[in-house]
Amino acid sequence: MNIVRHNPQKILSDASEYGKLVFTGGNVAEDLSQGIRGQTEQILKAIDALLAKAGSSKSRILSVNIWLTDIRNREEMNAVWSAWVDPTNLPPRATVEAKLADPRMLIEIAVVAAK
């Protein structure tokens, strides 16, 4: 089986496919001037695009990892998440507090999905 890498860059690819699985890297917002809601919306939109490019969708997500720089932002992030996620196909998810690469980043999300 071949590995397909999407948007390879200097140190990483945005996503990879192997067999019937799609793995995204940790997605962060492009516009870091926005708050937790805006950054979460940007990331989820990017995940939608990556999954579509790989022949999948949010209804096929198998697992999610979310890193927040401040766990107190969890409720606000969850409001955006709940409006986006497929309510009939809720994936298992881990949400933890962590320091991210850029202090302006408030959230990072990575998913694994089936094709």
RAHU-V251943 format. One record per residue. OMEGA is omega in whole degrees, -180 to 180 (999 if undefined). D_CENTER is the distance of its C-alpha to the mean C-alpha in Angstrom with 2 decimals. Layout:
omega=OMEGA d_center=D_CENTER
omega=OMEGA d_center=D_CENTER
This chain:
omega=179 d_center=25.00
omega=171 d_center=23.40
omega=177 d_center=20.07
omega=179 d_center=18.43
omega=-178 d_center=16.36
omega=178 d_center=14.58
omega=178 d_center=15.24
omega=-180 d_center=16.90
omega=-175 d_center=17.73
omega=-176 d_center=20.03
omega=-177 d_center=18.14
omega=170 d_center=15.07
omega=180 d_center=13.60
omega=179 d_center=10.30
omega=173 d_center=10.40
omega=178 d_center=13.37
omega=173 d_center=15.27
omega=-176 d_center=17.98
omega=-179 d_center=20.16
omega=180 d_center=18.37
omega=177 d_center=15.03
omega=179 d_center=11.90
omega=174 d_center=9.82
omega=171 d_center=6.96
omega=175 d_center=7.54
omega=-179 d_center=6.14
omega=176 d_center=5.00
omega=-180 d_center=7.68
omega=174 d_center=9.90
omega=179 d_center=12.90
omega=-176 d_center=15.33
omega=177 d_center=15.52
omega=-179 d_center=18.60
omega=177 d_center=16.83
omega=-176 d_center=16.53
omega=178 d_center=13.80
omega=-179 d_center=13.90
omega=179 d_center=13.78
omega=179 d_center=11.01
omega=179 d_center=8.77
omega=179 d_center=10.17
omega=-178 d_center=9.63
omega=-179 d_center=5.90
omega=175 d_center=6.00
omega=178 d_center=8.86
omega=178 d_center=7.55
omega=176 d_center=5.31
omega=-178 d_center=8.72
omega=179 d_center=10.63
omega=-180 d_center=9.40
omega=178 d_center=9.98
omega=179 d_center=13.18
omega=-179 d_center=14.33
omega=179 d_center=14.22
omega=180 d_center=16.04
omega=178 d_center=13.61
omega=-178 d_center=11.98
omega=178 d_center=10.12
omega=-178 d_center=13.49
omega=-179 d_center=13.26
omega=-180 d_center=10.25
omega=179 d_center=12.09
omega=-177 d_center=10.15
omega=170 d_center=7.24
omega=179 d_center=7.58
omega=176 d_center=7.41
omega=177 d_center=9.83
omega=177 d_center=12.07
omega=178 d_center=15.06
omega=-176 d_center=17.17
omega=177 d_center=16.87
omega=176 d_center=19.11
omega=-175 d_center=16.25
omega=-178 d_center=14.89
omega=179 d_center=17.05
omega=176 d_center=16.13
omega=180 d_center=12.35
omega=178 d_center=13.30
omega=178 d_center=15.37
omega=179 d_center=12.65
omega=-177 d_center=10.49
omega=177 d_center=13.84
omega=-176 d_center=14.73
omega=-171 d_center=11.75
omega=176 d_center=11.40
omega=-174 d_center=14.23
omega=178 d_center=16.81
omega=-180 d_center=18.70
omega=-177 d_center=15.95
omega=-179 d_center=14.25
omega=169 d_center=12.34
omega=-173 d_center=13.20
omega=172 d_center=11.02
omega=177 d_center=11.83
omega=-178 d_center=11.70
omega=174 d_center=13.77
omega=-178 d_center=15.37
omega=172 d_center=15.29
omega=-179 d_center=16.63
omega=-172 d_center=14.30
omega=-179 d_center=15.75
omega=-177 d_center=16.82
omega=177 d_center=18.37
omega=178 d_center=17.18
omega=180 d_center=13.48
omega=-174 d_center=12.97
omega=174 d_center=9.37
omega=-177 d_center=6.65
omega=174 d_center=3.42
omega=180 d_center=3.96
omega=169 d_center=5.39
omega=-178 d_center=9.01
omega=172 d_center=10.79
omega=177 d_center=14.47
omega=999 d_center=16.03
